[in-house]
Amino acid sequence: MLQSPSASVESKASWVIASVALFIMGMSFGSGWIAAVGLKDIAAEVDGARSIPALASSLAWLGSGCGGIMMGYIAERVGTRWTVIFGALMIALGLTISTLGPSWPLWIGHGLFIGVLGLGGINAPLYIYVSRWFDRRRGSALALISSGNYLAGALWPPVFEWTISTFGWREAMLWYALAEIVVVVPLALIYFHKPPELAQYAAAAGGKTVKEQVLGLPPNAVFALMCLAAVLCCIPMAMPQGHLVAFCSDLGISRSVGALMLSVLLGTAFLSRQIWGAISDRIGGLSTVLIGSAWQAAAMTAFLLTQNEVGLFTVAAAFGLGFSGIIPAYVLALRELFPASEASWRIPTLLLFSGGGMALGGWLAGLLYDHFGYYAPAFAVGIGANILNLLVVGVLVARQRWRAAYA
């Protein structure tokens, strides 16, 4: 329920905090795109096995989710400022370790340092932190900060493509490690102070905060279904993002054009995510997830049917437009369905499952490519997972609407 303007915690400072969080997300998630853009260069050092660099990117996603639970707990006690600073330092260390080469240094650098300790200290804590600065336009704010990954994907791939082509993938990682420290640490120190407390949250702290039922089901049953749905939608979500540059190269399209296509995909995702945020504030989180997932399934199907450059640019833009609103809509749905006092563990746990889906999707696409020699089987598996996601989310939306109609 919306609060009256007099009771609202939102202010100009709220949007300043959200904008700084977006910028830090954009810098931090840029670390994972180096391996995606340089996938073929890194694979060339291990007999062309693309599953090895693809696994590094996947481990970063998975590690981000795993670390988010631990870091979300720590951020509640020491402050988000310090987990973000620690995360930036760990990302820089992880990139440095990764330059020692495939396989194990690359996997450890990405999985443990960039993922668990780095992005884990930044991603989930910032979702929780920023959500506490908003009560009226929380969906729009969450959509904004969650665009950091796509802002990174829109801006950095062409830069990384030039750097890797000119100097090599190791040099690209080392320079980016330095930039991560120089940019993120001062911003976190200056801006991330204690957020305002919501009146409802403070009142709830002294009373009953656990709902007996959610959508007519046990709360954890609904939460488990949402986590399952997050895995299923993120498997296909990760495939074009992690393999588009290599996919284009296989079709005879240059890597520079493939990197530009990836920027188009993620640029449209960044821009459209703001629209999805406004939509979710009106129709709710679960309904937004359902619409975005259906759009994503249609775009994934189009990737199977398109082989030329112009067509792929069009499909990439359509894919970006569709999938971009899904993850922040999941987070908004959590805040709508569950007490605010549970946000500090439910949000990181959901992001763990979404990150696991991203990890599985990126790695699975590389594994299936290594087995078949082309990407069509991987994309087909992604479409199948997307259809299962639509079934799960469809059940939740149907229960939500049924209960609203007969409440």
Sequence and secondary structure as in RCSB ss.txt:
>XXXX:A:sequence
MLQSPSASVESKASWVIASVALFIMGMSFGSGWIAAVGLKDIAAEVDGARSIPALASSLAWLGSGCGGIMMGYIA
ERVGTRWTVIFGALMIALGLTISTLGPSWPLWIGHGLFIGVLGLGGINAPLYIYVSRWFDRRRGSALALISSGNY
LAGALWPPVFEWTISTFGWREAMLWYALAEIVVVVPLALIYFHKPPELAQYAAAAGGKTVKEQVLGLPPNAVFAL
MCLAAVLCCIPMAMPQGHLVAFCSDLGISRSVGALMLSVLLGTAFLSRQIWGAISDRIGGLSTVLIGSAWQAAAM
TAFLLTQNEVGLFTVAAAFGLGFSGIIPAYVLALRELFPASEASWRIPTLLLFSGGGMALGGWLAGLLYDHFGYY
APAFAVGIGANILNLLVVGVLVARQRWRAAYA
>XXXX:A:secstr
    GGG    HHHHHHHHHHHHHHHHHHHHHHHHHHTHHHHHGGGTT THHHHHHHHHHHHHHHHHHHHHHHHH
HHH HHHHHHHHHHHHHHHHHHHTT TTHHHHHIIIIIIIIIIGGGTHHHHHHHHHTT SSSHHHHHHHHTTHHH
HHHHHHHHHHHHHHHHT HHHHHHHHHHHHHHHHHHHHHHH       HHHHHHTTS    S BTTB HHHHHHH
HHHHHHHHHHHHHHHHHHHHHHHHHTT  HHHHHHHHHHHHHHHHHHHHHHHHHHHHH HHHHHHHHHHHHHHHH
HHHHH  SHHHHHHHHHHHHHHHTTHHHHHHHHHHHHS GGGHHHHHHHHHHHHHHHHHHHHHHHHHHHHHHSSS
HHHHHHHHHHHHHHHHHHHHHHHHHHHHHHH 
